[in-house]
Amino acid sequence: MSISGLDKDTTERLRLRTAMIERIGGYMTSHALGVIADLGLADLIKDDVRGSDELAAETGADEPSLRRVLRLLAAVGITTEPEPARFGLTEVGALLRTDSPDSLRAFTRVFCSPMWFTAWQGLGPAVATGDLAFDQAKGSDFYTALAADTEFSALFHDAMGEESRVAAGRVAAAYDFSRVTKVIDLGGGDGTLLATVLTAHPHLHGTVFDSPNGVADAPAVLHKAGVADRCEVQPGDFFQDIPQDGDLYIIKSVFQDWNDEDALALLRSCRARLPESATLLIVGTVLPETADSGQAVAYFTDVNMMVMAGGRERTEPEFRAMLSATGFTVQSVQIGAAGPLSMIQATPSAAR
Ligand SMILES: C[S@@+](CC[C@H](N)C(=O)[O-])C[C@H]1O[C@@H](n2cnc3c(N)ncnc32)[C@H](O)[C@@H]1O
């Protein structure tokens, strides 16, 4: 459709320029999202339409500034403004409500936090040198910084739990647990995945294994799900010590945190400690061989890992090569089975 009064060529040029400028403004949207997630505005708006004056009064914000941020978010499909200075939530915006079953509020607060923005400012130097932006900005690696900040650590693991909710249901449905007795979730964080799997399969027992701060909220999550009596919580370092009493070891959204050297070390640690009859189930992104414009989230994660942790997403051949080099045999690769994540099943190769 042409813009009124403009010829077709100018309309098309404007369309392209607008598309580019909207992408350039992505970081402005991220900052605005971080602000309203921190303020908890979606919890105040709920299904209602609220005046920016009321919202400012309830959060102690400056009304004219808040109103302009809410208008920006209306323009990108997060809020609505049915009457001047009165705001509701779109279906997407409602994901910022804490009480939404698919809430991404903690996820938004983490990915739109000063810690993230500071590290991402180092993207240019990181691309120039290959150095790790987070470490350059913060003077330590990501997980060391996380361990030193109890409040942000709790938010981060909450965010990971939110990210896992849909995938957890997909794993519980897609994997055949009928011959499994005990599931160990390595790097299992707050236990969201295992809680979902154990709820769906009452014959299973499990262990959530993660760093001490990683498992801090797991007892509460497992208790809330009603599976605490079938699930242990074990703090530890998966490079050094992995529980040996499982028959299925799930490792979800973990390998992308690590560079190849560390990812191989983690697989070697698994190979050395998993029972010979156990199965390793890697749940995560498997990148296509060439960039897929329909999978922006996978590439956000890939570059995010480059910035924050020096890790990366990997293709199927890259996963196969790493598993083969560390003594595993790939049994199946199910692309998108834990949509949008994939599932790779591998077993210890026969000793050579
Ligand atoms: C990106 S999060 C994924 C968490 C969870 N599997 C999920 O999908 O929501 C990576 C997890 O690995 C854990 N982790 C990092 N280093 C670890 C280590 N050395 N030993 C055990 N867990 C570790 C982190 O604490 C974090 O919970």
The ligand as an ORCA input file, in Angstrom:
! r2SCAN-3c Opt
* xyz 0 1
  C      21.927    -21.089     31.173
  S      21.657    -21.824     32.720
  C      20.509    -23.123     32.336
  C      19.776    -23.590     33.546
  C      18.735    -24.687     33.287
  N      19.334    -25.910     32.793
  C      17.682    -24.184     32.332
  O      17.669    -24.611     31.183
  O      16.864    -23.344     32.735
  C      23.174    -22.749     32.986
  C      23.238    -23.408     34.336
  O      24.520    -24.043     34.505
  C      24.894    -23.883     35.856
  N      26.333    -24.044     36.010
  C      27.318    -23.229     35.544
  N      28.516    -23.705     35.905
  C      28.294    -24.843     36.620
  C      29.154    -25.780     37.247
  N      30.485    -25.647     37.191
  N      28.594    -26.848     37.864
  C      27.240    -26.984     37.920
  N      26.372    -26.124     37.329
  C      26.902    -25.063     36.695
  C      24.426    -22.476     36.172
  O      24.363    -22.237     37.555
  C      23.072    -22.430     35.485
  O      22.043    -22.853     36.323
*
